[in-house]
Amino acid sequence: MAADSHRQSETERGGMREVPAVAVVPLMADTPKTETRTTVTENQAAAPSSPAPAPKKPSGLAVLMPTVESSSLRQVYSCPESLQRLQSSRPKPQYVCPARGPAVGKTCSVLGGASPVAASGIQIIVVPTTAERTRPKSHTKTCHKVIDDVPPQPAPFLHRCVSLRSNPPSDTFVIHTREVLGSGRFGKVHKCTEKSSGLKLAAKIINTRTAKEKERANNEVQAMNQLSHPNILQLYDAFEAKHQLVLILEYVEGGELFDRIVDESAPLTEVDAMVFVKQICEGVSYMHQMYVLHLDLKPENILCVNRTGHQVKIIDFGLARRYRPREKLRVNFGTPEFLAPEVVNFDFVSFPTDMWTLGVVTYMLLSGLSPFLGDDESQTLNNVLSANCSFEDEAFEHISAEAKDFISHLLVKERGGRMSALQCLRHPWLNNIAEKAKGSNIVLKSQVLLKKYLAKKLWKKNYIAIAAANRFKKISSGGELTSLDTETDTVPIAT
């Protein structure tokens, strides 16, 4: 590089003026043209002028010099070494350095990696490109918390193999009908207390007006009799009446998993999600070892033990089935957005069917989005059959590669390609949680998105209930009474 020295005219006043551009020859012939401007500080030392060589053809890199009030000669140094190295190593410059007038008292680095230039008095002020200035940057929140990666306490009673009793449950238990813990297609769950011991329990009252409803209730009793694990809700007693079946269950106070997650007083991080998923995998792994398929492993069927810890229990075995390898089991029921492709196709189900649902739950925990939910049931089922799972949404911006790999090995269309529950527990994402908890403190966006999801689901549920009530009223006025289903969480699938 070369620069000409000029003496300031006596008629000129102080200030900035633009001098003819000085030709700069890039170090590489194929370096793209970039415009940069430099400023000269007031206290820059004077240097003797030397004859300038013949000007070369400008390369497009112009140096603009501000003038300062001085009668002495000033030497404008050529492009600093840091910028030359940048030109030679990066053929496509990403930043433009505009002239900013006299040097300010702040040193700026080039692309965040080059050393600041101080010896020559020239400062390169780097500003983002137009695209980077206009691109919105996502705001991230952080939090620090203690992660309790420990299994839940066992039920406050030993495992019991329960047989249906015909005497009224009121002889043994006080059922608090005004305290509703949950409700759904089956009926309602209330708090209850054993009269003899004062043990706090839960009473699940299941309507059994039809033979199908009665069969489902009996399936739940049989499945729970086989399962004794801290991550699985335990059965204490069961009573059969004319049109009802009452299950007395272990009581947990934490509520549904997703209801707990949307609580803004408890920020959700990826490590929180790891512990929740690990607890679910522990329960599913035990179920599969006992040859039990849950087949309805949706978020509503996962309860938190309390409102502060990370321990969960799997509930609702009404759709559970005993898996017998020699028998080809098919099912045509479930919640559309959580169904595995083999259920939609009315193909054989097995252990991997539960693992697909676990993948959907994990995806929702981390992102707050339902991966296959469509505008209607038909579109949702088609999305399930396509099995296209994307992590490109902004909600996955701060999710680790291990988490995405974990989900990718569960949401696999072919059953044989999915991880088992035991393999999930060995996956890197669910290991070394204590170490990961020290650095993973970014609050996930799924907390906000899940709140919108649950609000939309509740609105849809209420809308259907109101529509069904209006329809029932209309039919009643015509002299016809029919049984209407106002709960659509679990629906039969057309085959």
ABEGO torsion letter per residue (X at the ends): XBBBBBBBBAABBBEBBBBBBBBBBBABAABBBBBBBBBBBAABBBBBBBBBBBBBBBAGBBBBBBBBBBABBBBBBBBBAAAAAAAAABABBABBBBBAEBBBABBBBBGGABBBBAAAGBBBBBBBBAAAAABBBBBBBBBBBBBBBBBBBBBABBBBBBBBBABBAAAABBBBAABBABBBAAEBBBBBBBAAAGBBBBBBBBBBABAAAAAAAAAAAAAAAABBBAABBBBABBBBBAABBBBBBBBBAAEBAAAAAABAABBBBAAAAAAAAAAAAAAAAAAAAAGBBAGABBAAABBBABAABABBBBBGAAABBBBBAABBBBBABEBAAABBAAAAAGBBBBAAAAAAAAAAAAAAAAAGBBAABBABAAAAAAAAAAGBBBAABAAAAABBAAAAAAAAAABBABAAABBBAAAAAABAAABGAAAAAAABABBBAAAAAAAAAAAAAAAAAAAAAAAAAAAAAAAAAAGBBBBBBABAABBBBBX
